[in-house]
Amino acid sequence: MMEIIPAIDIIEGKCVRLTHGDYAQKKIYNEHPLEVARQFEDAGLRRLHLVDLDGAKAGAVKNWKVLESIAGKTRLVVDFGGGIKSEADVKIVFECGAKLATVGSVAVKDEAEFLLWLERYGPEAFLLGADVRDEKITVSGWLEKTDIWVYDFIRQYVDRGLRQVFCTDVSKDGALKGPAIELYTNIVSKFPELHFIASGGVASIDDLHRLAEAGCKGVIIGKAIYEGRIALKDLKAFG
């Protein structure tokens, strides 16, 4: 069964969504993220993908109070990412109630530091984010493209024991035109041991069935929920 993971992206403490990772294409959906998280919980969902977009841009965790509020006032299993660049950030995230620290850029730019975290906290404490354009890794809130193939990037950390990975095709994210099925099928086939989570582009329940058929263990959904393309009651039924 594929796990449904709703997303809340935060800018200045508010629930927003971007299109193609572009901060200039920002839409505010709710000024109170806790209200949104409670709606997800009331619908029977168990996990939450919480992203600090201010932190991703600044290179340090900024919206930790939102995390603390949601983790303290719901039973959702929260993974939190955006701006985790130092061990101090990791400690803040766990102290504020996240069950998983979501890491992307630091795993690209400072492998030695991230490997220390894996040793200290265990690979099960981290969700690795592999954000891509044209199968190449992007970092710093999707603002910077690298020459690293996504498959090489994933292999590097699977070999170190990490098992939870999500991948966002930035060209699909927020566009509501369907997920990158071919990319995700390739990743699942190359790394069958992964708890692989798809992200970006989901626009319908049919997309969820396609991702499940591709072998994804989970899917992160954001804009499709906020725009009313997928109803929470339908997600409950799907799960």
Salt bridges, closest charged atoms under 4 A:
GLU3 OE1 - ARG47 NH1 3.47
GLU3 OE1 - HIS195 NE2 3.98
ASP9 OD2 - ARG17 NH1 2.89
GLU31 OE2 - LYS14 NZ 3.97
GLU41 OE2 - ARG75 NH2 3.77
ASP79 OD2 - ARG47 NH2 3.31
ASP79 OD1 - HIS49 ND1 2.59
GLU87 OE1 - ARG120 NH1 2.41
ASP134 OD2 - LYS145 NZ 3.45
GLU144 OE1 - LYS109 NZ 3.01
ASP159 OD1 - ARG155 NH1 3.30
GLU193 OE2 - ARG155 NH1 3.91
ASP207 OD1 - ARG210 NH1 3.01
GLU227 OE2 - LYS27 NZ 3.00
ASP234 OD1 - LYS233 NZ 3.40
